[in-house]
Amino acid sequence: MGWPFIKAIIILPGTALVYVPALILWLTGKTRFAASFPSESNLLLVCAVALMGAGLALMIWTMRLFAIEGGGGTLAPWAPVRRFIVSGPSAMRETPC
């Protein structure tokens, strides 16, 4: 895996999944747009955690495919994959009509 792979994980998915949402929460903390958890039901919290888990699983699956089948490449444009990948979560499947 090496430094380019670690750097790509910290910069790209880290920015989209951690830094930008955290910045939005911090900047809207004392406004009428502030985030709050529902007090009556934890259904939204359970749904949010489930969706976050699914997103994390897809991200790990994709990065693993890039590292293994892509010849050591990353999601970053400065360290692209060396081989074309035709499998994984975003692969097009042909369905019979």
Secondary structure, 3 states (H helix, E strand, C coil): CHHHHHHHHHHHHHHHHHHHHHHHHHHCCCCCCCCCCCCCCCHHHHHHHHHHHHHHHHHHHHHHHHHHCCCCCCCCCCCCCCCCCCCCCCCCCCCCC
